[in-house]
Amino acid sequence: MSRDLILDRFLPYRLSFTSNLVSDAVADTYKALFGLTIPEWRLVALIAEREGITQQEIGSLSRMDKVTVSRAAIALADRGLIERHPNPADKRSQLLALSEAGTRLYEAVAPKALEMERAVFGRFSDIELEAFTAMLRRIDAAVLEADPDV
């Protein structure tokens, strides 16, 4: 049985549409309150979680391309929010860490991020959110299995 393509019922489109809605709301808030773009915030958060992380590791963890990561790192360094240190394991890369100002920024942004998450997802039960998260991870795995180069 053939099914007609109806964009609003096409799951890749629905995922993208919903992701863009959430991302746009978050981006507006981060920009207005903290002067951060989404890529810049992702770098700050990942560096806070894993001090001494490389840009390549950030790209792998966040699925952001090299250019986006590089531009965000440059912008954050120019604002004095991150520091670069030599990577003894690989002379071609640097380890990124939050500066004192970057740590203060993270401590201000993180509660706001959690508040925004509650505003969007607070209407769902813990069981629904766990199932949703598990399903997203299964989708990730299926895509990576189908095309490991993604």
Rosetta blueprint (number, residue, H / E / L):
1 M L
2 S L
3 R L
4 D L
5 L L
6 I L
7 L H
8 D H
9 R H
10 F L
11 L H
12 P H
13 Y H
14 R H
15 L H
16 S H
17 F H
18 T H
19 S H
20 N H
21 L H
22 V H
23 S H
24 D H
25 A H
26 V H
27 A H
28 D H
29 T H
30 Y H
31 K H
32 A H
33 L H
34 F H
35 G L
36 L L
37 T L
38 I H
39 P H
40 E H
41 W H
42 R H
43 L H
44 V H
45 A H
46 L H
47 I H
48 A H
49 E H
50 R L
51 E L
52 G L
53 I E
54 T L
55 Q H
56 Q H
57 E H
58 I H
59 G H
60 S H
61 L H
62 S H
63 R L
64 M L
65 D L
66 K H
67 V H
68 T H
69 V H
70 S H
71 R H
72 A H
73 A H
74 I H
75 A H
76 L H
77 A H
78 D H
79 R L
80 G L
81 L L
82 I E
83 E E
84 R E
85 H E
86 P E
87 N L
88 P L
89 A L
90 D L
91 K L
92 R L
93 S L
94 Q E
95 L E
96 L E
97 A E
98 L E
99 S L
100 E H
101 A H
102 G H
103 T H
104 R H
105 L H
106 Y H
107 E H
108 A H
109 V H
110 A H
111 P H
112 K H
113 A H
114 L H
115 E H
116 M H
117 E H
118 R H
119 A H
120 V H
121 F H
122 G L
123 R L
124 F L
125 S L
126 D H
127 I H
128 E H
129 L H
130 E H
131 A H
132 F H
133 T H
134 A H
135 M H
136 L H
137 R H
138 R H
139 I H
140 D H
141 A H
142 A H
143 V H
144 L H
145 E H
146 A H
147 D L
148 P L
149 D L
150 V L
